[in-house]
């Protein structure tokens, strides 16, 4: 029997732009503001991004818009999931104890970030910088900055399909 070898070509990695958004509003409000100020049509996905942490299954909300004009795919994904209460906090009183929800991050190295705004497909860097600038001018957004995807340790958590 003859042996056949199959050579795999270089696997092309997904390239995308990523911005970290700090805000204290709910995901649907942020999606509405992004739609209004950037001219997008972000819609909530039926299925959340699910990720298994050590002993907890976490679900992160995701909104997407596929622009038919320039074939860009825009994603807004939550970075925080509040799970079942795990820790007992002492409130200083003799009789009261509070349970704090367990907070799990999709991207652990950015634990203070509330949302990530991801743009897939080829987009020139200066256009992405304009998007980040417009997001920073929105009311209710505390801060926003681009994230260097090449240095991101948990980049695989942002590949949704």
N, C-alpha and C positions, 0 to 999 in steps of 0.2 A: 504494500500500500504506500502510496506516495504522500509525503508530508507537505502540507501547504502552510506557508507563513503569511500572515496578514500584518501589514505595517500600518500603524495608526499615524495619521498626519498630526501636525500640531493641533491640539485642541484649542479652539478659539474661545477665549474667555469673554464673558459678557462685559461690555464696557458701558458705563453709565456715569452720570453726574449725580452727586448727592449733596443735599443741604440739610443741616441740623436746625430745627426750629424749636425755640423755647417760648412757650405760651402757657397760660392757665385756663384756656377755653376748651370746650369739648371738641371732639374730632369733627362732628358735623358742622359746627360753627366755623371752624378753620377751613374746612372744605368749601363752605359757602363763600367765605372771604377770598379764598384763592380763585374760585370761579369768577367772582365779581371783579377782582383787581387784575387778574392775569388773562381773562377771557377764556378760561377753561370750562370744561363740563365734567368735573370729577363726580363720579357716582360710587356709592358704597357697593363693594363686592358682596355677593351672596355668602361666600365663605371667607372667613378671616384667615390671616396667616397663623398657622398653628405651629408651635415649636415645643418640643419636649425638653424641659429642664430636668434636673436630676430625678425628682419624684413628682413633678407637677407638669401638667399639660397646660400651656398658656396660649391664649388667643389674642391676636393683635389686629385691630381694625384696619381696613385698607380701602382706599378710594382710588379709582383709576379713571383715566381718560386717554383714549387712543385718538390722536389727531390725524384725520385722514389726509389733510393737506400736506403735512411735512413728515408724516409717519413717526412722529415722536410719541412715546408712551410715558405718561405722567402718572406717578404713584405717590400717594400720601399714606404713610403707614405710621401707626402709633408705636412708640418705643416702650411704653409701660403697660403692664398687665397687673391688675390687682387681684390676687388670688385669695383663697380662704385664709382667714386669720391664723397666724402661726405663732406670734410672739405675745407674751403677756406684758403689758406696760403698767408700771405702778404710777398712778396718778398723784401720789402724795397723800392720799387719804388712807385711813385704816381699813375701810370696808369696800372701796371701789377698785376694780381691776378692769382694764380695757384691753380688748384684743385689737391689734393693729393688723391690717391686711398685708399679706406678703406681696411685695412689689417685685416683679420680674421684668428685666429689660431684654428686648429683642437684640440690641447691640450693647453688651455689658460694658464695653469701654467708654460708652457715652451715657452714663447712668442719669445725668441731669437733663438730657434732651427729652422733650416730650414727643416730638414727631420728626420723621425723616421725609424729605421731599426728594423723590428719585425721578430722574429723567433718563429714559432709555433711548437707544438709537443715537446716531451721530448728530450732535448739536455742537456748533462752534462754541469755544470757551467764553468768548465775549458775550454771546447771547445768554448763556447760563448765568454769567455774572450780572447781566441786566435783570434776569428773573430774581436772583437773590437780592439785588438792590430794591426791586419793587416789593418783594415780600417784607423786607426790613422796614419799609415805609408804611406798612399796613398797621392800622390800629389794632390793639390787643396782642400784637406780636412783640414779645419782649426783646428777643434777639434772634438772629439767623446768621449762619456762616457756612461756607462750603466745607465739605469733608474730603480729605485726600483718600480716595478709595483704595489706592495702592498700599497704603499703610494700615488699612482697616483689618483687624485680626478676624473678625466674624463677618466677613464679606458674604459668605455663603448664606447667611440668614436673610439677605436681601434679594435672593434669587427666588422668585415667587412661582415660576411655572416649571 
